[in-house]
Amino acid sequence: MSETHYFTQEGLDKLKKEIIELRTKGRAEISKAISDARDKGDLSENAEYDAAKDAQGMLEMKINQLETTLANSKLIDVSKMDNSKVMILSKVKVKNIGTKSHHHFTLVSEKEADIKIGKISVGSPIGQGLLGKIVGEVVEITVPNGKMKMEIIEITF
């Protein structure tokens, strides 16, 4: 049985767009590379042809994986979620007790995580440490460079 993947509408749209891009532009580029290599003669000793066929196999495998993810995905309805505790899609404002700095995180699925824009995976150490906690709670989280204490300041969606 396949794993269920939870997505926001934005994440689901991004996944669908990637599949369409690979099916159209990706397949067209590979087809052209195979055709160009085929035009160079004997296929039995044509490394360029072999590389293009390998790339085609990798592309089809990627498309298949993304389609499987899409087939096993569920859209999360934010309107039915409880913001009294941290859960997937929560926007959490925390205070690092050690450095006194404030951070904003949105907890998302692993497939949507992007630390550059503040989206962290619910499976990450910080995500795991924050899940289920409430405003005012102080949590100690083990991260790769040690332990950190964070106070939950605010939870929204």
Residue pairs with C-beta under 8 A, 6 or more apart in sequence:
2 68
2 71
2 72
3 72
4 72
4 73
4 74
5 69
5 72
5 73
5 74
5 109
5 111
6 73
6 74
6 76
6 88
6 109
7 15
7 73
7 74
7 75
7 76
7 109
7 111
7 112
8 75
8 76
8 78
8 89
8 108
8 112
9 75
10 112
11 108
11 109
11 111
11 112
12 70
12 73
12 75
14 112
15 66
15 69
15 70
15 73
15 111
16 70
18 66
19 63
19 66
19 67
19 70
22 59
22 62
22 63
22 66
23 63
26 59
26 63
27 59
30 52
30 55
30 56
30 59
33 48
33 52
33 55
34 49
34 52
34 53
34 56
36 48
36 52
37 46
37 48
37 49
37 51
37 52
38 46
38 49
40 46
40 48
40 49
43 49
69 111
76 88
76 89
78 89
78 157
81 87
81 89
81 90
81 157
83 90
83 155
83 156
83 157
84 134
84 135
84 155
85 132
85 133
85 134
85 155
86 92
86 107
86 130
86 131
86 132
86 133
86 134
86 152
86 155
87 107
87 131
87 132
88 107
88 108
88 109
88 122
89 106
89 107
89 108
89 157
90 106
90 107
90 130
90 155
90 156
90 157
91 104
91 105
91 106
91 155
91 156
91 157
92 104
92 105
92 106
92 107
92 130
92 152
92 154
92 155
93 102
93 103
93 104
93 152
93 153
93 154
93 155
94 102
94 103
94 104
94 105
94 130
94 150
94 151
94 152
94 153
95 101
95 102
95 103
95 150
95 151
95 153
96 102
96 103
96 148
96 149
96 150
97 138
97 148
97 149
97 150
97 151
98 148
98 149
102 153
103 118
103 150
104 118
105 118
105 119
105 120
105 126
105 127
105 130
106 118
106 119
106 120
107 119
107 120
107 121
107 122
107 127
107 130
107 131
108 119
108 120
108 121
108 122
109 121
109 122
110 121
110 122
110 123
112 119
112 121
113 119
113 120
113 121
113 124
120 126
120 127
121 127
122 128
122 131
125 141
125 142
125 143
125 144
126 141
126 143
126 150
128 141
129 139
129 140
129 141
129 142
129 150
130 139
130 141
130 150
130 152
133 139
133 152
134 152
134 155
135 152
135 153
135 154
135 155
136 151
136 152
137 151
137 152
138 149
138 150
138 151
138 152
139 149
139 150
139 152
140 147
140 148
140 149
141 147
141 148
141 149
141 150
